[in-house]
Amino acid sequence: MTSLSRRAFLASPLVFSPWVARAQGAVSDQLIGSLLICGFNGTSASAAGAQALARHVEAGRAGGVCFLGHNTRNRAGIEGLTRLFASASKRGKALISVDQEGGAEQRLGKRSGYEALPAAQAVAARRSAEEARRIYSGMARQLRAAGFNFNLAPVVDLGFEPRNPIIAKWGRAYGNDGASVARFAGAFAQGHRDQRVLTALKHFPGHGSTLLDSHDRPVDITSTFKPDELTPFRDLARRGLIDVVMSGHLTHARLTGGAPATLSPQAVALLRNDIGFGGVIMTDDLDMKAIRSAYDLYDAIVRSVAAGYDLILLSNSLKPDDNMPARAIAAIRNAVAAGRIRPAQIEAAAARVTQLQGRI
């Protein structure tokens, strides 16, 4: 998927609506808000946290929402919440997202009234790629019926390190080599496209070699990373099967300049210039301890946007704050005024997000 040029974006009718109008070198809060995917507290549409986030979505202060395990207790609550957020989105289609990989990482499972699906490792061991596509088309059909249009999966990390505590331990990898992982991840993406559900490949540039969990701290992969970990991204970009790439809180002396990939312009340049991906790039959750333990949250948000990320994921789970979207917008707006972020960066990111929304 190619991105719009700045000239084409500025010429589009969308840019001249009150929602995204630029004035005096600034960008509107709604334009900035379109880059945010936010989480919330609550298990039903009546929950205060859900109502607060719905108001942000309605006002254009959030372009999407993210469900975590604590939001997915039962089917009635889940589907009431997705209807709430969909109806709140007045200016386009809100990205309504959830992690649904299969195996240990599936928010919609038997406990909440849905069909449980196997982990990636089990699918690759027992099924062909075409059979996997049918499995994942069924997964996406279930997601779509529940009101979701964006699955924060598949994992394209390689499983060659058996001691890995976050990928290999839970059977989340399709294989030990890039070609195998790309084959099954491609089936995952195609199955979801059959049902018009977006997917996000994770965790760039690769979480498979680590002995640590990036939920807790940024993880340095400089000494363990293998070039083959980029193969799934390259292969699926070439085949046009990537909707979104999600980066991880992973540091590499060369690939990310020593910063977490989620804050790194080098990581974005690698995706754009080396991998050749022109679509939407998103961060992993910046509200994880990996970022919160080392950075001020709002400075991290600014760093991610300045680095070139299009979507910023904020689970709002570590220290819940119903006003987090507005605070994030204010931080980005102040960074634009200070010259840390160019308005054109936000315009280009919003254009890519708008293109993505047009596919759901």
KEPA-803373 format. One record per residue (C-alpha): residue number from 1; x, y, z; residue in three letters. Coordinates in steps of 0.02 Angstrom, whole numbers, always signed. Example, Ala and Ser with C-alpha at 12.3 -4.5 7.8 and 13.67 -1.06 7.14 Angstrom:
1_+615_-225_+390_ALA
2_+684_-53_+357_SER
//
This chain:
1_+0_+0_+0_MET
2_+77_+164_-52_THR
3_+58_+322_+51_SER
4_-18_+482_-14_LEU
5_+100_+620_-62_SER
6_+89_+778_+43_ARG
7_+26_+873_-110_ARG
8_-112_+745_-142_ALA
9_-162_+744_+41_PHE
10_-173_+933_+49_LEU
11_-278_+933_-108_ALA
12_-405_+810_-39_SER
13_-574_+873_+23_PRO
14_-543_+796_+195_LEU
15_-405_+917_+236_VAL
16_-514_+1069_+211_PHE
17_-651_+1011_+328_SER
18_-657_+1093_+501_PRO
19_-598_+927_+573_TRP
20_-423_+934_+503_VAL
21_-397_+1113_+449_ALA
22_-224_+1186_+478_ARG
23_-204_+1363_+535_ALA
24_-47_+1467_+557_GLN
25_+70_+1318_+547_GLY
26_-25_+1217_+677_ALA
27_-126_+1058_+664_VAL
28_-298_+1029_+738_SER
29_-327_+925_+892_ASP
30_-437_+810_+788_GLN
31_-300_+779_+662_LEU
32_-181_+733_+803_ILE
33_-315_+629_+886_GLY
34_-335_+522_+731_SER
35_-162_+449_+769_LEU
36_-210_+383_+942_LEU
37_-278_+210_+985_ILE
38_-328_+209_+1168_CYS
39_-383_+84_+1298_GLY
40_-508_+106_+1438_PHE
41_-572_+35_+1601_ASN
42_-737_-59_+1601_GLY
43_-825_-216_+1543_THR
44_-987_-140_+1478_SER
45_-1047_+11_+1380_ALA
46_-1111_+92_+1539_SER
47_-939_+93_+1623_ALA
48_-873_+267_+1659_ALA
49_-707_+232_+1572_GLY
50_-794_+170_+1415_ALA
51_-911_+319_+1412_GLN
52_-763_+437_+1431_ALA
53_-669_+357_+1286_LEU
54_-826_+359_+1178_ALA
55_-835_+548_+1207_ARG
56_-654_+565_+1150_HIS
57_-691_+462_+994_VAL
58_-845_+568_+957_GLU
59_-745_+728_+976_ALA
60_-605_+664_+864_GLY
61_-480_+650_+1006_ARG
62_-451_+464_+973_ALA
63_-447_+374_+807_GLY
64_-471_+203_+882_GLY
65_-491_+97_+1037_VAL
66_-401_-56_+1105_CYS
67_-479_-194_+1209_PHE
68_-373_-287_+1337_LEU
69_-414_-441_+1440_GLY
70_-496_-341_+1578_HIS
71_-622_-273_+1450_ASN
72_-675_-443_+1381_THR
73_-764_-533_+1522_ARG
74_-922_-584_+1429_ASN
75_-998_-578_+1256_ARG
76_-1139_-457_+1296_ALA
77_-1018_-332_+1372_GLY
78_-894_-345_+1228_ILE
79_-1023_-320_+1093_GLU
80_-1107_-178_+1186_GLY
81_-939_-91_+1197_LEU
82_-898_-113_+1013_THR
83_-1069_-41_+967_ARG
84_-1037_+107_+1083_LEU
85_-871_+150_+1001_PHE
86_-932_+121_+824_ALA
87_-1081_+236_+850_SER
88_-970_+369_+930_ALA
89_-861_+381_+774_SER
90_-945_+523_+679_LYS
91_-804_+568_+560_ARG
92_-757_+399_+493_GLY
93_-730_+222_+548_LYS
94_-647_+206_+717_ALA
95_-515_+70_+726_LEU
96_-588_-53_+853_ILE
97_-445_-168_+898_SER
98_-405_-321_+1002_VAL
99_-264_-450_+1019_ASP
100_-330_-612_+946_GLN
101_-185_-726_+898_GLU
102_-253_-894_+957_GLY
103_-181_-999_+1097_GLY
104_-131_-906_+1253_ALA
105_-157_-736_+1174_GLU
106_-340_-721_+1128_GLN
107_-455_-596_+1212_ARG
108_-611_-677_+1138_LEU
109_-611_-857_+1195_GLY
110_-720_-986_+1281_LYS
111_-719_-888_+1443_ARG
112_-806_-742_+1358_SER
113_-922_-846_+1249_GLY
114_-823_-866_+1088_TYR
115_-734_-1007_+998_GLU
116_-558_-1042_+1060_ALA
117_-425_-1058_+924_LEU
118_-255_-1144_+925_PRO
119_-88_-1057_+950_ALA
120_+22_-1015_+800_ALA
121_+146_-1154_+838_GLN
122_+7_-1285_+836_ALA
123_-68_-1218_+674_VAL
124_+100_-1224_+584_ALA
125_+137_-1399_+649_ALA
126_-28_-1477_+598_ARG
127_-100_-1375_+455_ARG
128_-55_-1318_+281_SER
129_-52_-1133_+240_ALA
130_-217_-1148_+147_GLU
131_-298_-1235_+296_GLU
132_-227_-1097_+407_ALA
133_-308_-966_+296_ARG
134_-477_-1048_+323_ARG
135_-449_-1054_+511_ILE
136_-403_-871_+515_TYR
137_-546_-821_+402_SER
138_-659_-899_+533_GLY
139_-568_-805_+669_MET
140_-592_-642_+576_ALA
141_-776_-680_+544_ARG
142_-799_-700_+731_GLN
143_-708_-537_+764_LEU
144_-811_-445_+635_ARG
145_-974_-511_+706_ALA
146_-919_-452_+879_ALA
147_-888_-276_+811_GLY
148_-699_-276_+787_PHE
149_-614_-218_+628_ASN
150_-430_-226_+679_PHE
151_-336_-376_+749_ASN
152_-169_-334_+832_LEU
153_-92_-493_+760_ALA
154_-9_-599_+690_PRO
155_+155_-624_+778_VAL
156_+295_-636_+649_VAL
157_+435_-660_+776_ASP
158_+543_-813_+745_LEU
159_+540_-954_+873_GLY
160_+721_-1010_+866_PHE
161_+760_-966_+1048_GLU
162_+669_-1097_+1155_PRO
163_+706_-1001_+1316_ARG
164_+614_-847_+1254_ASN
165_+489_-804_+1393_PRO
166_+361_-709_+1289_ILE
167_+359_-791_+1115_ILE
168_+424_-971_+1118_ALA
169_+358_-1009_+1292_LYS
170_+179_-982_+1236_TRP
171_+191_-1057_+1061_GLY
172_+162_-889_+978_ARG
173_+285_-914_+834_ALA
174_+244_-1004_+672_TYR
175_+420_-1070_+652_GLY
176_+607_-1047_+676_ASN
177_+643_-970_+506_ASP
178_+580_-817_+415_GLY
179_+509_-909_+264_ALA
180_+398_-1023_+369_SER
181_+337_-881_+477_VAL
182_+299_-775_+323_ALA
183_+199_-916_+244_ARG
184_+82_-938_+392_PHE
185_+74_-754_+438_ALA
186_+24_-722_+258_GLY
187_-118_-849_+278_ALA
188_-171_-756_+436_PHE
189_-174_-590_+343_ALA
190_-267_-661_+193_GLN
191_-396_-746_+303_GLY
192_-431_-581_+389_HIS
193_-441_-488_+224_ARG
194_-575_-612_+171_ASP
195_-681_-536_+310_GLN
196_-620_-355_+295_ARG
197_-528_-358_+461_VAL
198_-360_-269_+469_LEU
199_-204_-351_+542_THR
200_-42_-290_+621_ALA
201_+122_-385_+604_LEU
202_+220_-384_+767_LYS
203_+347_-356_+845_HIS
204_+467_-262_+730_PHE
205_+615_-286_+712_PRO
206_+597_-455_+799_GLY
207_+564_-519_+976_HIS
208_+609_-701_+947_GLY
209_+790_-699_+1007_SER
210_+766_-618_+1176_THR
211_+780_-695_+1349_LEU
212_+682_-551_+1426_LEU
213_+502_-489_+1414_ASP
214_+482_-315_+1339_SER
215_+324_-288_+1442_HIS
216_+438_-250_+1588_ASP
217_+585_-155_+1513_ARG
218_+660_-111_+1343_PRO
219_+755_-265_+1283_VAL
220_+923_-253_+1195_ASP
221_+930_-373_+1048_ILE
222_+1096_-312_+977_THR
223_+1192_-472_+1015_SER
224_+1054_-598_+981_THR
225_+961_-528_+829_PHE
226_+973_-625_+666_LYS
227_+946_-545_+494_PRO
228_+817_-680_+454_ASP
229_+702_-597_+581_GLU
230_+666_-464_+449_LEU
231_+617_-593_+318_THR
232_+430_-599_+361_PRO
233_+418_-409_+350_PHE
234_+509_-406_+182_ARG
235_+413_-551_+109_ASP
236_+241_-492_+161_LEU
237_+278_-312_+108_ALA
238_+327_-377_-63_ARG
239_+166_-478_-74_ARG
240_+60_-328_-21_GLY
241_-7_-420_+132_LEU
242_+36_-294_+267_ILE
243_-97_-177_+333_ASP
244_+2_-116_+484_VAL
245_+171_-152_+562_VAL
246_+184_-143_+751_MET
247_+356_-112_+826_SER
248_+414_-178_+993_GLY
249_+505_-102_+1141_HIS
250_+665_-177_+1072_LEU
251_+833_-90_+1061_THR
252_+973_-125_+939_HIS
253_+1134_-25_+925_ALA
254_+1121_-10_+736_ARG
255_+941_-46_+686_LEU
256_+861_+69_+815_THR
257_+1006_+181_+863_GLY
258_+1003_+108_+1039_GLY
259_+828_+173_+1077_ALA
260_+672_+66_+1088_PRO
261_+608_+37_+912_ALA
262_+444_+118_+964_THR
263_+536_+284_+986_LEU
264_+665_+265_+848_SER
265_+674_+359_+682_PRO
266_+804_+229_+627_GLN
267_+676_+91_+649_ALA
268_+549_+187_+545_VAL
269_+681_+220_+411_ALA
270_+721_+35_+406_LEU
271_+539_-6_+373_LEU
272_+516_+131_+245_ARG
273_+681_+124_+151_ASN
274_+746_-54_+172_ASP
275_+588_-157_+194_ILE
276_+495_-44_+73_GLY
277_+334_-30_+173_PHE
278_+236_+130_+141_GLY
279_+84_+95_+249_GLY
280_+38_+123_+429_VAL
281_+168_+93_+565_ILE
282_+112_+86_+745_MET
283_+195_+73_+914_THR
284_+168_-64_+1039_ASP
285_+82_-1_+1195_ASP
286_+177_+149_+1263_LEU
287_+90_+125_+1430_ASP
288_+192_-33_+1464_MET
289_+321_-32_+1603_LYS
290_+454_-49_+1468_ALA
291_+422_+133_+1423_ILE
292_+349_+201_+1584_ARG
293_+501_+141_+1683_SER
294_+622_+238_+1575_ALA
295_+525_+384_+1498_TYR
296_+390_+507_+1542_ASP
297_+236_+442_+1450_LEU
298_+197_+603_+1360_TYR
299_+378_+631_+1308_ASP
300_+377_+453_+1239_ALA
301_+219_+493_+1140_ILE
302_+304_+646_+1066_VAL
303_+461_+546_+1026_ARG
304_+358_+414_+934_SER
305_+266_+540_+827_VAL
306_+428_+633_+791_ALA
307_+509_+468_+742_ALA
308_+377_+444_+608_GLY
309_+248_+328_+686_TYR
310_+71_+341_+618_ASP
311_-26_+261_+760_LEU
312_+15_+274_+944_ILE
313_-54_+134_+1054_LEU
314_-98_+184_+1232_LEU
315_-182_+49_+1335_SER
316_-216_+171_+1478_ASN
317_-196_+25_+1598_SER
318_-44_+60_+1707_LEU
319_-111_+221_+1783_LYS
320_-286_+240_+1710_PRO
321_-333_+417_+1662_ASP
322_-495_+453_+1570_ASP
323_-418_+612_+1502_ASN
324_-263_+528_+1428_MET
325_-311_+562_+1245_PRO
326_-328_+749_+1278_ALA
327_-163_+752_+1373_ARG
328_-76_+661_+1231_ALA
329_-146_+783_+1104_ILE
330_-86_+931_+1209_ALA
331_+89_+857_+1220_ALA
332_+97_+832_+1031_ILE
333_+25_+1004_+997_ARG
334_+157_+1083_+1110_ASN
335_+294_+983_+1021_ALA
336_+233_+1049_+853_VAL
337_+238_+1227_+921_ALA
338_+415_+1196_+986_ALA
339_+476_+1129_+819_GLY
340_+503_+950_+881_ARG
341_+371_+884_+760_ILE
342_+335_+954_+587_ARG
343_+150_+980_+544_PRO
344_+183_+888_+381_ALA
345_+229_+731_+480_GLN
346_+60_+729_+564_ILE
347_-29_+764_+400_GLU
348_+60_+620_+314_ALA
349_+25_+501_+458_ALA
350_-158_+550_+460_ALA
351_-168_+521_+272_ALA
352_-102_+344_+293_ARG
353_-225_+311_+435_VAL
354_-368_+377_+328_THR
355_-318_+260_+188_GLN
356_-315_+116_+312_LEU
357_-488_+158_+379_GLN
358_-554_+152_+201_GLY
359_-518_-34_+197_ARG
360_-635_-84_+339_ILE
//
